[in-house]
């Protein structure tokens, strides 16, 4: 599953192509993804102007001029493909596509159909049922050693499992949790409640550094992930674990 660096890379690719553009065509090729797509999605999006983007954890939010945000999750195998409209773009397993007023198409390709799309009022994004319980963003000021220590207090699970809990910190998964723990010199099997203090300070620094480097490298490409322009991420070549 794409983790924070991959989702951030995808969001930036979408933002570069879609921000400030109008959606002139919207097509749903298959509505039965992880959950059914919102009714009337094509009608509600066609003609909308894209104002900008935001990432929250592993979710992408595309903000529209009408006051709605398109919420997107890539699931296990989903990816975004950007190409010129009318070009020989990827269509196999492409379930959703938008085209812009300057001649570009952006499609969601998801062979396993674990991704999903929803609409939410922009003003109520953080109250969406999938976002409301998310923990702090690890690259923002709200993520600190003090806050992490408080979140881990009393947890008898492993520190690896605790960090993969999206309510403790948003956006991390197996790859970047393991990399950050290795950099911080903390065993993934250590009881989470024993990490607060100096170890938490090392861990927060390691998480930030690992994610920053991974984003700069375009994420990690395994079987399914590629950047929206088709290029592979290359942070997997820097893995320590």
Helices and strands as residue ranges (DSSP letters): H 4-18, E 23-28, H 41-45, E 50-56, E 59-64, E 68-73, E 79-84, E 94-100, E 104-109, E 116-121, G 122-127, E 136-137, H 145-152, H 159-164, E 169-170, H 174-184, G 192-194, H 198-216, G 235-238
